[in-house]
């Protein structure tokens, strides 16, 4: 699965890790994250991420 990087702060979403603090389980692809999910570091919206 592809990793995605936040273009605002550089946070990398790794699908193998997910984002458990936001309820995104490990193994969740970026495309399957809810549209209202935001970067856990800076709060940027999902559309500000690019495939790494």
ABEGO torsion letter per residue (X at the ends): XBBBBBAAAGBBBBAAAEBAAAGBBBGBBAAABBAABBBAAAGBBAAABBBX
